[in-house]
Amino acid sequence: MKLIALNLPRNFDEQSLALLFKKIGDIKSCTLVIDQYTGISKGFGFVEMALAHEGEIAINELHGSKVGKNKIRIKHSV
């Protein structure tokens, strides 16, 4: 199941994003969107969970949680 993580801290890196979701279950892929000019995170990324039910758990557990000072949002991605 592919998910989008929104409102991530700008100092986040792909490893931090992966660790956040690995607490829930196995991930297939993880991509943080980076500004090509500054090299800084744009504040969102995509995570593909290995199992659909783990994706649902990730949404339920992580959506609305605080990461640093940010309240993150996790949704299904198209």
N, C-alpha and C positions, 0 to 999 in steps of 0.2 A: 504494500500500500504506500503510495507516494503522498507525502505531507509537505506543507509549506509552513515554515516557522517565521513569524513576523514580529517586528519591534524588538529585535535582538540588540544588545549593546554594540556600539560601533567598534569596540575593542575586541569583539569576539573573533575567534578563528575557527577553521573547520574542525580542528581537534576538539575544541570546547563544545561545538555543536554536536559532534558525534558522541562525546561522553555524556551529554545531557540525555540523549535518546538511548544509549546503550544500557542505561539503568533500567529501561523498560523491557528491552529485548534486543534481538539481533537486527542489525541494519545492513541493507544491501549497498547503499550508497549515501553519500552526504556531500552536499555542495553549498558553500557559502558564496553569496553574490558579492563580488568585490568591485569597487570603482576602478576602472582601468587607468585613470590618471593619478589618483591619490594612493591607490593600493589599500584603501580602508574599506571595511565592510559597509555595505549599503543598508545593513540592518535586517536582512532577511536571507533565508536559505531553504534548501530542499533536502528532505530526508526520505529515503525509501526503506520502509520496514520490511523485513523478510516475511513476516506473517501478518495477515490482515487484522486478526484480533489484537495483535500487539500495537498496530497502528491506532486502533480504537482506544486502547488503554492509554497510549501516549497522548492522544487528544484529551481524554478525560482527566489525566493527571497533570499535564503540563499547560494546557490552555488556561490562561489567567494567572499563572504562577509568576513569581518575581525572579528575575535573573539580574543581579546587580540592582540597579534602580528602576529597571524596565519591567513592566507587566507584559509578558509575551503572549502571543496568540498562535495557536496551532490549528490548522484546518486541513481538510482534504485538498490535494492538488490535482489539477486536471492532467 
